[in-house]
Structure formats: structure tokens, C-alpha cells
Amino acid sequence: MISFQQLLFSAAVTAAASAAAGTGPQARNPILPDFHADPSAREWDGRMWIYPSHDLPGSTGWDMVDWHCFSSKDLVHWTDHGIIFSLKDVSWADKWAWAPDCVRRNGRYFFYFPADDQIGVAVADRPEGPFRDALGRPLISRGESGTRVMDPAVFIDDDGGAYLYFGQNEARVVRLKDDMVSFDGPVLPLAVRDFHEGLWMHKRKGVYYLSYCSLRGDGELKNRMEYATSNSPLGPFVHRGLIIDNRSRNVHGSIAPFQGEWVLFYHVQGPSWYERRVCMEKIRFRKDGTIREVRITK
């Protein structure tokens, strides 16, 4: 098994060789080409998959229209699988292709996407698609839950229970049935301190970690990634502190295991607020399970 330190060393060597030769893949932060943000990361069969939003070059707003996915077997070399889904594939919305998520269940891949302040589900037989709209309508409609219907993130627990998290300024969660496209109960509120958007759930050693973009910071740079913990995917959650401050207008990411290590995927500002770049860092836990603050590196 390759350690995260060996992966970073390999990335540094690759980057140095590429720089010397003036060619070759980019193997340091940012990790992906072009402008992408809000990375949702999943490890399947020894390969890491990232499902980000796709910022348009030269954009002056959140006017994204499609989604790519990327994969890597070493966190150094990334394959761009191209556009896997687009607003053109959606009959019920025509704007705001924002932060998505993707999970695997029963040999199929379920892509949860926000569009026009609603959340839909697309399905495919392969992680790179092609995906098709599974319902032909939103899974959650605009205003249905009393909050912005955006930033879907799905967590599948060890017992098979599946949960969809979403919202802006007010956090929400709903349990999904085994078909992954219908609800198994009501939409529930979550009490999350200083919550803004970008919920993400991961579980480590029996503890549920809910990370999110908070509303604390300075002036326009008011968003930071913080987290809370619980002994249940439904809470109650205890605020634990800061994960990373990307010194940008927003921050949205994911925490996922890869080859026995925990990795944070997040974005930083590119040439503008609306042209962002995806980066990654190692997550370090203290003995009590709390997360050490992450520093941005190159």
C-alpha cells in the first residue's frame, strides 16, 4: 500500500520533472485542469473519483451548465472523463448546475445534482456515465423544505442506511429508500452552528463528522470550512472547530479515505471568485478524534 507521504513525494518529483522539461501533467495543487470547484470525492475499487462543479472561463457569476468527473489511481495523475451530465439533459431546469455528489449502490451510480434551486438524480452503470435523469422531475422541488434546495451530499452508513444532506443557511437531511430516488421519512432540520452551505458527511471510528461552509470570517472572506460531530447521522451535532480557511469567497469540499489515509478535497480562488481550482490536502486527526486545522500547500 502506498502511503500518502509517498504519493506527495511522487507528486513533487513528477512536478519537478515536468517543470524541468516544460511539459507533462500537473502533479501539485491545484490538482485538476481548467476551472472546477465543490469537489465530491469517492474511492471505488482502489481509484479515487472526483465529481466537481464546472466554472466557466471568464464567468462573472455562478452560471455553470454541466459537470465533469475525474479519476486517479495515485492522486498524482488525473483522467478527465469529460462532460458526464448537463443541463441539456434536464427537462425541468435550465440554470445553476452547482455542486453535485455521486454514490454507488447495488452496482449502479447515482448522481445527485442541483439545478434551478432544486435537486435531481441521474443514474448510470459506470462511474463516468453516461448518466440519465432517473426521475424526469426534481427529487426535491424549490422551497419544498423551507430552505434553499442546493448542495446535495449523500452518506451511506455501515448498516446500509442512506441519507441526503442539503440546504443553505438552514441545514436539512432526509433518509433515502434503497432505490436511492425516493424518501424513507420526512425532511428533517439539523441544528448546525454558523451553517451556510456545502454539507458533507463522513464516518470514522464510529463518529459522524459533518463538515460545511460556515458564515464566519472577515468581510467578503467570510466563509470557512468547519465541522461538527455526533454519534448519529441525524445528530444532535457538537461544533468542533475549523478545518480549513481558503481565504476565498466560499469553500466547499469533501473528506474521503484513500488507501487507508483521509484526504480533504476543496477549492481555492482562481483568476476570479467565479473561476475556482480544486486542491487536496491530508487530514490529520488528534488522538481524541478531532481534526487538526489544515494548511493550504502547493
Secondary structure as UniProt FT lines:
FT   HELIX           4..21
FT   STRAND          36..44
FT   TURN            45..46
FT   STRAND          47..54
FT   TURN            57..58
FT   STRAND          66..72
FT   STRAND          79..86
FT   HELIX           87..89
FT   STRAND          101..105
FT   TURN            106..107
FT   STRAND          108..115
FT   TURN            116..117
FT   STRAND          118..124
FT   TURN            127..128
FT   STRAND          132..133
FT   TURN            142..145
FT   STRAND          153..156
FT   TURN            158..159
FT   STRAND          162..166
FT   STRAND          171..176
FT   TURN            178..179
FT   STRAND          188..190
FT   TURN            193..194
FT   STRAND          195..204
FT   TURN            205..206
FT   STRAND          207..214
FT   TURN            219..220
FT   STRAND          225..230
FT   TURN            233..234
FT   STRAND          238..244
FT   STRAND          254..258
FT   TURN            259..260
FT   STRAND          261..272
FT   TURN            273..274
FT   STRAND          275..282
FT   TURN            287..288
//
